[in-house]
Amino acid sequence: MARPQIKPTGVECPFGEEELIVSKTNLKGHITYANDVFIRLSKYPRGEVIGAPHSMIRHPDMPRTIFKLLWDTIQEKKEIFAYVVNMACDGDHYWVFAHVTPTLDAQRNVVGFHSNRRKPTRDQLAKIEPLYARIREEENRHRNAKDGMMSGYAMLTDMLKKQGVGYDEFIFSV
């Protein structure tokens, strides 16, 4: 299913600090479960969400570098926390603090992924948005998207190394 070109509106979708967005995907990242908060914020009908790639809510301002980090981590059977800006079907957006974990079967094989997301604070976003802008700028300096992503990833890991922190320590310090 080809995703229609949606242009960001710059309008933020409101949701409460007490709300939890939950989704599950299969190994290919296709949605197998989405709770009512996910459906409401994405503004897609449930029938269009289930079976669709989770990337259907990807905002163009979201650095590919962060998704590389996310996928690399969960493929290693580890959990990850990340700030993500998503886009609803009408172009509105919403920021989340995501906790993504692999779903394992009894033999510890990855059979899917599970994500819980909460609303980040304005203070957290004030720290993340400029970082993501710098990463996107680095990604966009390259003609090839993969080269840009790898360069953005190198930039992020170099920044963490210079700060003397790992990714997890950094993300929880925001």
Rosetta blueprint (number, residue, H / E / L):
1 M L
2 A L
3 R L
4 P L
5 Q L
6 I L
7 K L
8 P L
9 T L
10 G L
11 V L
12 E E
13 C L
14 P L
15 F L
16 G L
17 E L
18 E L
19 E L
20 L L
21 I E
22 V E
23 S E
24 K E
25 T E
26 N L
27 L L
28 K L
29 G L
30 H E
31 I E
32 T E
33 Y E
34 A E
35 N L
36 D H
37 V H
38 F H
39 I H
40 R H
41 L H
42 S H
43 K L
44 Y L
45 P L
46 R H
47 G H
48 E H
49 V H
50 I L
51 G L
52 A L
53 P E
54 H H
55 S H
56 M H
57 I H
58 R E
59 H L
60 P L
61 D L
62 M L
63 P L
64 R H
65 T H
66 I H
67 F H
68 K H
69 L H
70 L H
71 W H
72 D H
73 T H
74 I H
75 Q H
76 E L
77 K L
78 K L
79 E L
80 I E
81 F E
82 A E
83 Y E
84 V E
85 V E
86 N E
87 M E
88 A L
89 C L
90 D L
91 G L
92 D L
93 H E
94 Y E
95 W E
96 V E
97 F E
98 A E
99 H E
100 V E
101 T E
102 P E
103 T E
104 L E
105 D L
106 A L
107 Q L
108 R L
109 N L
110 V E
111 V E
112 G E
113 F E
114 H E
115 S E
116 N E
117 R E
118 R E
119 K L
120 P L
121 T L
122 R H
123 D H
124 Q H
125 L H
126 A H
127 K H
128 I H
129 E H
130 P H
131 L H
132 Y H
133 A H
134 R H
135 I H
136 R H
137 E H
138 E H
139 E H
140 N H
141 R L
142 H L
143 R L
144 N L
145 A H
146 K H
147 D H
148 G H
149 M H
150 M H
151 S H
152 G H
153 Y H
154 A H
155 M H
156 L H
157 T H
158 D H
159 M H
160 L H
161 K H
162 K H
163 Q H
164 G L
165 V L
166 G L
167 Y H
168 D H
169 E H
170 F H
171 I H
172 F H
173 S H
174 V L
